[in-house]
Amino acid sequence: MATLSTHVLDTMNGCPAAGMAVALYRIDDGGAALLHHHTTLNADGRSPDLAQAASALAIGRYRLVFQVAAYFRARGVALPEPPFLDEVPVDFGIAEPGSHHHVPLLATPWAYSTYRGS
């Protein structure tokens, strides 16, 4: 079984995205099924609860959904309605049993970047 972690950095303010919500879904032919919803990332922009809930992921397709607009609004950023970025989904696949997948996100209200981390 594979493991998963995430780390979100707020590149607008130059800090971890403490307080951002993230959800984990499994994707299959029937759509997306919610596996775990964590209401807030910790002070370091990480979710230990997500790592624990996703400690044994099977081979397959998954999605992390980051609540970017809600996070920046909570920080006092004036965003249009609708915001340019609201929820940011990151779809990824797990092909190797026993592998670790780290999915970092760098985010502003107008842009984001992700990659497979270590």
N, C-alpha and C positions, 0 to 999 in steps of 0.2 A: 504494500500500500504506500502511496505517496503522501507527503506532507506539504503544507502550504503556510506561507506567511506574507504579510504585506507591511509596507511602511509608506506613509504619505507625508510629503513635504509641501508646505505652503510657500511657493516661490515668490508670491507677491509680497509677503511679509518677512520672508527669510527665516521660517521657523517650522517645526513639526506641526501638522494639522490636528492638534489636540481637539477633540470634540467632534470631529467629522464622523458621520455614520457610514457604515459599509455593510453590505449584505452579500452572501455567497449563495449562488444557485448552481444546480446541476442542469445541463442542457441535454435534451435527447429529442427524438422525433416528436414526442408529445408536447414539447415546449420547455419552459424553464420551471424547475421546482426549487422552492426556497429551502436551503439547507441550514442557514444560520444568518441571523440578523443581530448585529452588535450596535448598540445605540451610539457609542462614542469610542473614538480612538484615544489611547492614553496620552500622557504628556509628551511622550516621545513620538507620537504619531503612529503607534503600533497597536495591534489588537491581539493580546495574548489569548483572549477567549476564542477568537477566530482560529488561531493556530491549534488550540486544543480541540475545537469542534471539527476541524479539518485535518485531524492527525492521521486519518487513514482513508484517504481518497482513492477510489478505484480509477483505473484507466478510463478516460472519457473526456467530455467537454464540460467546462465550467465557466461561470461568469461572476466577477466581482462588480458590484454596483456601488459607486462612491457618490455620496450626497454633497456635491461640490457647492451648488448655489446656497443651500441651507447653511452650510458651514460659513461661507463668506458673508451672508446676511447676518448671521449671529455675531460675526466680528465687526459689524457696522458698515460693511461695504454696500453702497447704494447700487443695486442692480436693476436693470430694466425688467419689465414683465411682458413677455416671458424672458428669463435670463438667457444669455448666449449659451452657457453651459449650465445645465440643471443637474441631472444625474449622469455620471460618466460610467458607462459599462466597459469593462475590459474582459473580453472573451479569450480563453486560453485552453489549451489541451494538455492533458497528462497522458503520456504514452509509455512511461517507464515506471514499472512497479518499484517501490523503494526510493524513488527520487524525491528531492526537495524542490519545491517551486516557490520562489520569492518573487512577488509581483509588486514592485514599488510604483508609486504614482507621484509625479511632480505636477502641481496644479496651481492655476490662477483662475480668476473668473472668466478668462478669455482663451485659455490654452491649457493643454496637459500633455504629458509625455509618460510613457511607461516602457518597461523592458523586462527581460527575465534576469533577475538579480541572483545573487549567490547567498 
